[in-house]
Amino acid sequence: MRQKLSFEGVFRPGDPDLTFRYLPFEVPAGAKRLEVTYHFGRDEQPDDPIAPKDVVDIGVFDARGTGFLEGGFRGWSGSSRSGFHISPQDATPGYVRGALAPGEWSIMLGSRIKYSQACPYWVEISLEIDPNAVADADPPDETPARTQTAPRSGIGRWYRGDFHSHTEHSDGYNTIDEYVVEAQRVGLDFLAITDHNTTSHFEEIARRPAGSFLLIPGEEVTTFWGHANVWGTGCWVDFRCTDDAGMRRIFDFVYEQGGLISPNHPKVGYPWEFAGVMDFRVVEAWQGPWRFANEESLAFWERRLNEGSAAVAVGGSDCHSIKPAVFIHPWTLGDPCTWVYVQGELDEEGVLDGVRAGHVFISEDPTGPFLELTATCDGRSFLPGDRIEAPEGSAVKLRLRYRGPPDKKLRLLRDGELWQQVVADKDDVELEFGLALDAPGYLRADVMGLRGRPERGEVVHALTNPMYLRPGSA
């Protein structure tokens, strides 16, 4: 037996429920399959490929309700799909399969209107019902939250990864399996799948054989005022915030689950507009090829450092497609590449602990350049992210290891200002510098040079996270 419902309405600028609108409907006992289709209209949009377009997004919540950070989330596809289905056996990518518990469910529509006078929408719902079925009210299982374990031991080394990618589970064009093949081809050791506002990919990642290529399940919390990647929670993270207070609650929730959250691509196109939420621990300082306005993201991160933050810079390709799918971006996975120093075995916990420690540098792709900044002081060794704490005036010995093309500028920056610079005269260079621990601050390294079209100026080829100088605190 089938039961059909339909909704229609209009989003107009100034509507009190413009950002999120809920369309409740009843799911009866015995429901075995939910199918939803929708479409919306809008006025003519600008040709600018960066300018966000007017959209009406769609998602769904089950009988557990729509409460912020605690509702019965069952999926979201934004405006990238015209329909979806959910059943106990399977679901459209972006949606979570499982029992269709009886009760009040809600279609959620999200709207952003900048160019249209009105955005009409039409939603069609179809429920397949077996009146003789025994109701199964259990909600879908979620991956357990990450738990803290004992300190890691064993030999440490640098691993290459990408912290930002999208598959068919949101607005990407490829399967997870296709991404794994490409990640291995380009030389990555791990890849984070961070589909928009959903965790339907978590189950697929969890089903992969033990010992296979390392995938880190994540979510890009995607709002109309900024995006943020989340890793390490093991559960869905709400995205339905409209102000600083809501985003602060999201950050707090992530930290309570033992996870990490990072503002993404804080630059033209999708800036970070939550001005009251700037005390983050991680930031995506490099997204896609360097010339895609990444100087803005770098400046955003550097301002946080100069304000006393110890935010860890990571990079992500934000890849949405690779061959054989339509190639919508002129880059692939690992562009840029984030190198993480992992102590002991390579696994999700080790990678995220490396990020927490700031033991990270970023290069333009998995081939490099390799840029390792280390230090010794008072008989101890340090990596980027570490605090060099020793009596004031202590001698600090810095070592900079570079492997990459010659004729690049190897730079050390102290508190954001150029402190030392050497031009590499060969493709494998090791430099040493000394300084006295005479004032608090931070020190990081980068590599700059010409690439592609010299008339456009220099680009950053690689950069490290800072070491923090803390005299007088042995």
N, C-alpha and C positions, 0 to 999 in steps of 0.2 A: 504494500500500500504506500502511496506517495501523498505527502502533504506539501502544498506550495504556498508561499507567502511572497509578498512584494512590498517594497518601500520606495518612495520617491520624495525628493525634497530639493532644496536649494541652499547653497552656502552663499552668503553675501557679506561683503566687508562690514565689520561692526557687529556681526551676530555674536551674542554672548557665548554661544557654544561653537564658535568658528573653528577653534583648534581641535577639539575632540567632541564628537557627537556619537551618542549610543542609540542603537536601534534594538530594543529588547524583543525577543521572540521566545516562544515556549517550545522546548524539546520534550516530547512525550516519552513515556516508558516504551521500550522496544525499538527506539531509533537505532538504526544500523549504519546509516550513511548520511552525511550532510554535504550538500552541494550548494555553492554560492557563486553567482555571477553578478558583475556590476559594470557600469560605465558612467562617465561624467562628461560634462561639456565645459568649455572655457572660451574666452575671447582670444583674439590673435595674440600670440606670445612673441617676445623679442628673439631675434636671430642669434644673439650672443650665446655661445655654447657654455659659458661659465655662469651666466645669470640663472638662478633657480626659477623654474617655471611654476605657474599655478597648478596645483595638484589636489586631488582628493584621494587620500590613502585609505587602505582597508585592512582590518584585522578582526579577530574574533576572541571573545572570552566565554568560558563555559559557566556552568551553574554555580561554581565557587564564587562568582561575582567579579566586579570590576575594580575592586579596591586598589589604590595606589600601593605598589610594592608588595601586594599580597593577593592580587586577584587571580582568577583562573585562566591565565593566558593559554591560548591554544594556537596562536599563529598570527603572522603579519606578513604582508607582501608589498606594502606601500602602494605605489601605482604601477608596479612592474608586471602585474598579472591582472587579467580581466575576470578571473575566477579561481576557485579552489574547492577541494573536497577534503573531508576528514572521515575516517572510519576506524574501527578498532585495529584493522590490519595494515592500513597504509594511509598516507595523506600527501597532498601536494607539497613539494619542497617549500619550506617556510612555515609549514603548519605541523602540529604535533599529533601524531596518530594516537588512538586510544579510545576508551569507552565514551559513548555519547550519553553522559549521565543526565537523567531527566531533570527538568527545572528550567529556570529562566536563563537563557544565553543572551549574548549581546554582540551584534555587529558593531565594531568601532570604526568610525570614519574620522580621519584627520585631514584638516584642510589648511592650506596656506594660499591666500589670494593677494596678489599684488597688482596684476594687470587687468583682471576681469571685473565687470560689474556684478556678475553672478556666475556661480558654478552649479548647474543642476546635476543631480545624480539619480540613478535608478539601481535598485538592488533587488535581485531575485533569489529566493531561498527555496530549496527543495530538500525534503526529508524523506528518506526511505525508512519505513516503519514495519516491524514484524510484531503485531499485537500479542503474539504468543511467546515472545522471547522473554527470558528472565533478565531483569534489569541488572546491569553491571555499573555500579556507581563509582568505582574506583577511578581516581584521576590518574593521568599518565605518570609514570615514574620519571624522576629527574635525577641527573647525575649527582652523587653526594658532593657536598662542598669540600674544597681542599682543606686538609688538616695539617697543622704544623707537626713536624717530626724532629728527630734529633739532628744536631749539626752534621752536615755532610762531610765526608772525608774521601781521600783518594786523590790521585793526580788530576790537576785541573788543566784545562786547555780551552782555546777559543773555538767556538762553533758558530756557523753562519746561518742566519735565519731571516725571516720576513714576518713582521708582526701585524700585517694588515692585508687581507684579501677577501674577495667575495665570490661565491659560487652560485649555482642554480637555487640555493636555498634562500637567496634574496634577489638582488638585481644583477648577479653575475651570469655568465653564459655557459659555464663549464661545470662538469661534475667534479666531485672531490677526487675521484680516481685520476682524472685527467690532470688535475693540479699536482698530485703526487708525482706523476711521471715528469711533468715539466720542472718541478722543484728539484728533483734529482738530476735532471739534465743540466740545469744551470749551475748546480753545485751547492745547493742548500742542504743543511743538516736538519732543519726544522722549519715548519710553516704554521703560522696561526691563521685559522679560518675565522673571520670576524664578520659574519653576515649581519645585515641590518636588522636590529630589533627582534631577533628571533634566535631560538636555540634548537631548531629542528635538526640542524647538522650535528648536534652533540651525540645523538644516538648512532648516527652513521659512523662517526669517528670512533665511538666506544666499541663498535663491532669489529673494527679492524684487528688483524692478528697481532698478538703480542710480539714485540721485536721488529715490527714494520717501521717504515719511515715515520718520524715523530711529527704528529699533528697536534697543535694546541687549540682546543675549542675556545672560542671567544665570541664576543658580540660587539657590534658597533652600535652603541646607544645613539640613535639618530633623532635629533630634534630640529625644529625650524630655526634654532638659535645657536647651534653648534653640535658637533659630533664628538663622541668619546669612545675609545676602544676599552673593553673590559676583558681581562683574562683571569683565570684561576678561581672563579666562584663556583663553577659546577652547576649553576642554576640561571634561570632567566632573570635579567635585570630590567626593570621598568624604564621606559623612555618618555612617559607622559608627564613631562614637567614643562612649565611655561615661564618659570622665573628662577632667580638665584636660590630661593629657599627650597624649591623642588629639586634642583640639581644637587644642592648640598645634601639632601636626604638620600639621593642616589649614591653619592660618594660615600656617605656614612654606611649605607647598606653594603656596598662592595667591600669596604674595609672590614665590616663585621663578618663577612663570609670568607675573609682571608685572601681576597683578590686584589688586583691592581686595576686602576682606571687612568686613562690618558687622554686629554684633549687631542683631537686629531686636526691635522692640516690647518692650524690657526693662521689663515691667510686669505687672500682674495677668493671669493667664490663661496666658501663655507667657513667664515671666521668664528672664533670663540667669543660669543656675546654675553656670557655669564660673568659679568665684571666682578661680581661678588664672590666668585669661586675661582680663586687663583692660587690656592695653597695645595696644588696637586703634587704628587710624588713622581709622576712620569709625564712626559709630553712628547708627542710626535713632532720632532723638530725637522724632519725631512720626509717628504712624501712624493714619490715619483721622481723622475729626472730632476736634477738640481735646478734647471732653468724654469721649472714650473712654479715660480714665485716662492721658492724655498728660502730665499733671503728674508722674506717676511716671517716665516716660521722660526728661522734661526734667531731673528731679532726678538721675537716673542719669548723664546726660551731664555735668551741672554738677559732680557729685562728681569725675568724671574730670578736668575742667578744674582744679578746686581742688587736685587731687593733682599737677598739673604736666603733665597730658596735653595734647596739641594735637589731640585727636580732632575730626574734622569732622562736624558734624551735618547729616544729610539727612532728608528726609521721604519717605513712600511711602503710597499709598492702601491697599495690600494688597487691592486690588479682586479679587473672585472672580466677579462676574457683573454684566452690564448687560443692558438690553433688547436683543433680544427674549427672552433667557433668563429663567429665574426670578430675580427680584431679591432676593438673600438678604441684602444689606447696604443700609442706608439712605444710601449714598453711591456715587459713581462714580469714574472715573479722575481724577487731579489733585486729590484731596482727602486730604491737602494737596498743594500744588504746590512743587517744589524748583526754585529759580532758580539757574542756573549761569552764571558769566561765562566765555564761551568766546572764546579768542583765535583769530581767523581763521575758517576754515570750520567749520560745524556738522557734526561727525561723532562717532563713538564715542570716538575718541582724544581729541578736544578736550573732550568732556564729562567724561571720566574724569580728564583732566589738570586741568580746572577744579576737580573734587572734591579731587584730591590737594593742590591749592594752598589749599583752603579757601575759594575764591571762590564762596561759596554763601549764599543766604538762603532761608527757607521761608515761604510764605504759606498761608492757609487754602484757597485755590483759585486757578486760573489767572487770575482777574480781579484778584487781589491780596489784601491791600494790597501795593503795591510799596514796598519798604523798602531803600534803598541807603545803606550806611555807607561813607564814604571818609575818607582823612586825607592830610595833607601834613606833611612834617617834613624839615628839612635839604635842601630842594630836591627831594625825592622824593615820589611818590604811592603810596598804599597802599589795598588792598581788604581785606575780611574774610579771615582766614587768613594775612595777611602779618605779618611781624615788623618792628616799628618799631625799628630799631637806630640809635642816635645817641648822641652824648655826653650824659652826665647833665645834666639841666636844660634840654635842648633844648625849644623850643616846638613843640607838636603842635596843628595846626588840624584839627578834626573837622567833617565835613559830613554831615548826616543829611537825606536826601530821602525824603519820604513822599507817596504818592498813595493815597487811600482815603477812607472816610467821615470827616467831621469828628467832633469830640468824643471822639476816642480818645486814650489816653495814649501818648505817644511817650517811651520810656524808654531811658536809657543806664545800663548796669550795669557796674561795675568790680569784678572779682574776685567776681562773684555778688551784689554789694550795689548797691542803687539809688544812682546817682551824680547823674543829672540826669533831670528829668521835665518835659515840656511837653504841654499838651492842645492837639491840633490844632484850629485855629479855622476851617479850610476844608479842601477835599479835595485840595489840592496845597500842601505845606508844605516849605520848605527851611530848615534850622536850622544854625547854626554854633556850635561850642564850642571852647574852648581849654584845654589842660592842659600842665603841665610834665612832661617825662619824668624823673620823680624816683624811681620805684620800679618794679621788675619786676611784671608781672601781665598781666591781659587785660581787654579792654573789648568789650562787645557791645551790641546794641540790640534792642528788641522793641516791639511794639504790643499794648496791652491795652484791653479794654473790655467792655461788656455786649453779649450777643447772645442772641436767642431768648427764653429764660426768665430775666429779670433776677434773680429770686429765687435762682437757682443760682449767682450771682456772676459775676465777670469771666472771660473766656477770653483766650488769646493768639491774636491775629489774624496775627501775623508775627513772625519773629525772625531775626537775622543770626548768622553765625559770628563768633568773636572776632577782634580784632586783638590781637597780643601785644606788650606794651611791654617793651623790652629796653634800658634806659639803660646807657651806658658801653661800648657795643659798636659803635662807628661802623664 
